[in-house]
Amino acid sequence: MHGLANKAKEYLGYQLLKKEQSGWHLMLGQSDVTTGLNQLADLLRDAGLAGAWRNEQLAVRNASGAQIGTVERGAVRPLGIATLAVHLVGQSTDGRFWVQQRAFDKPNDPGKWDTLMGGMVSAEDTVETALERETWEEAGLNVADLQNLRYGGRQSNCRPSSDGAAGYMQEFIEWYVATIPDGLMPINQDGEVAQFALMDEARLVAGMQGGEFTLEASLIMASLMKLP
């Protein structure tokens, strides 16, 4: 990391400080945050230290939650930048849960079971627009066709990440619950889902206990079902 820091300082022309117990700090002016962070993202990619490259900008926020810039999605985990995601828990009219199995070529948690939909909120999105877009892309469903759509809660997740490179995951998830009307079937549109399945609560809990589900989905489902 020491060599990368020196190269970054030379490449960026900015001061890169190491503060004990709090990580790396780019000394950038307010108007330089997006430019500087994306140059650093390019450097990480060239060094093979970035995660999966998406050509998608995510918001960078300060401690008070105000957006101060954006950065390529593939750099957020190596840099430890907090992200925002949205999930949708889908239930059938008889109370079973629609879940998706993540594609086996996904860079993180391949092949694991997940909520009906889970996606990142980009810098250009609101939570609501991301919910609509991701629900269509992942499940082929229009939010307007769902029944009893409601806000479920906010989930936080902080842990080491292995999304293509070493890093740290800091993510906040806004999650929703809706009923999928009879006659509507989720159909993936973007190639990121291997299959969908209907699971009752007993099968869902067994899968969570057996490590078949992503940690995010398990936390959301446990909160919804009020599991201990």
N, C-alpha and C positions, 0 to 999 in steps of 0.2 A: 504494500500500500504506500510505503514511503516513496518508492520510485514513481508510482502513479501520481502521487500528490505533486512531486516536483515537475513531472511532465505536464500535469494539468495547469500549474501556475504559469509555465512557459507558454503553453498552448492558448490559454485563455487571456493572459495578461491581467489577471485579477489576483488578489491575495486570497490564498486558501489557508485557513487557520484550523489547527487541531486543538480542540478544547477537551480537557480531561473529563470523562464521564458523560459528555454530551455530543460527541461525534464531530463531524466536519462542518465547517461554516464557510460558505462563500461570501466574501465581503463585496456585495453588489449593491449598486444603487437601485431604487425602486423601479426605474425604467429598464434596467439591465437584467432583471431576474430571468425572464423568459429566454433571452439571447444567451446568457451565460450558462443556464442550466441545460439548454439544448446543445450547446457546444460541448459541455461536459458529458452529456449523454452520448454524443458522437464519439467522444474519446473512449468512453467505456465500451461502446460497441466495437470500436477498432481494436481494443485490447482483449476482446472476448469476455468482458465482464458484465455485459448487459443481459437482461432477460429477453424474452421473445419480443422482437421488434414489430410494432403494430402501425407505425405512422399515425398514431393517435395521441393527441395532446390531452393531458389530465391537469386539473387545476392544482396549483400549489398555494397553500393557505398559511397565514401566520398563526400565532398562538391564539389570537382572538377569533379566528375563523374567516377573516377577510381574504379574498383571493388576491395574491400579489404577483402571480405569473402563471405560466404553464410549462409542462415538460413532457417529453416523449414517454409513453407508457412503459416502454421497455427499461427505463432507467429508474423507475420509482422504487423498486425493491432494493437494488444495490445501493441507492442513496437513502433509503429509509424514509421516503416521503409518504405521508399519510394519503390514503385514497378513499373514495366514496363509491359504494356499490349499491345496487338495488336488487332485491329478490322478491319473487312471487310464489307463495304457497297456493297451490291449486287443489281444490277438493271436488269430488263428484257429488251429485245430489244425495247419494246415500252415505256420505261422510268419509269415504276412502280418499286417499291422497294420490294425486298425479305427481310422479317424480320422473326425472330424466337421468339417464346414464350418460355421463360425459364421454365425448369421443375419445378413443384410445390414443389419438395423436395430440391431445391437448398438452401444453407444456407443464401444467400443474394439475395434479389429481386426475390423471387420465383413467377412464374406466370406472370412476367412482360414481355413486348415486348422489343426486343433488336435488334441490327444490325444483319445481316446475320450470322456473326461470331464474337465472342469476347473471347479472352483467354489470360492467363498470359504468359509472356516470362520467362521461367525458367533460372536458372544459366547456364545450358548447352546449351541454345538456343542462336541464333541470332534472330533479329526481323524477318528475312526472313524465317528461319527454323520454327519458331513458327507460322508464317502465313501459311505455307504449312501444318504443322501438324494439327493445330487447324481447318483449313478449311476442311480438310478431316474428322477429328473426329466429328466435330459439324454438318457439312453440307454434308459430303460424296462427296465433289467435289475436283478435282485436280486443283491446281492453273494453271497448264499448259493448261488446257482446257478452262480457262476463257478468255474473250476478253477485250482488252483495260484496262488491270490492270495498275493502276497508284497510286502514293502516294498522299494522301489527305491532311495530315497535322499532327500536334502534338497537343494533348489536355491534359491539366492538370486538376486534380481534387483533392481538399483537403477538407475533411469534416469528422465529426464523423462517425464511422463505427459500425455496429451491426452484423458483420459476426461471429456469434456464441458467441461473447464476446465483452465487451466494448473495444473500441480502437479508433484509428484515421487513416483515409485513406489518404495516399499521393501517388497518382498514375499518371504516365505519360502514355499516350496512343498514339501509332503510328497507324494512320488509313489509309486504302487504299480503293479504289473504283474499281469495275470491273463490266463488263456486263456478265450476265449468258446467254449463247447462247440458242436459242430455242431448246427444246427437252431435256435439262438438268434440272433435278429437285433436289433440296436439300433434302437429306435423312440423318437424324441423325444417327450417329454410336456409340455414347458413352452414350446414355440414359440421357443426360443433357438438351434435348430440348423437349418440349411438342408437338409443331407443328410449321410448317412454313406457311407463308401467303404472298400473293402479295397485296401491298397497294399502291394506287395512292397518290400523294402529299397531296391532301385535307384530305384523311383519316388519313394519317400519322401525319399531323399537328394537327388534332383534337385529335388523341390519345396522342400526346405529351402534348397538352394543358390540357388534362383530366387526366394526371398522369399515363397513361397506360404503358409508356415506362420507362426504366431505365434512370437515370440522364445522364450517360455516352452516351447512344445512342441518347438522346435528344440533347445534346451538339454537338455531331458529325453531326447529321442530320441538325441541325440548321446552323452549319457552312457550310455544303455542299450546302444547299439551300439558304444560305446567308439571313437567316431570321433575323429580327431586335431583 
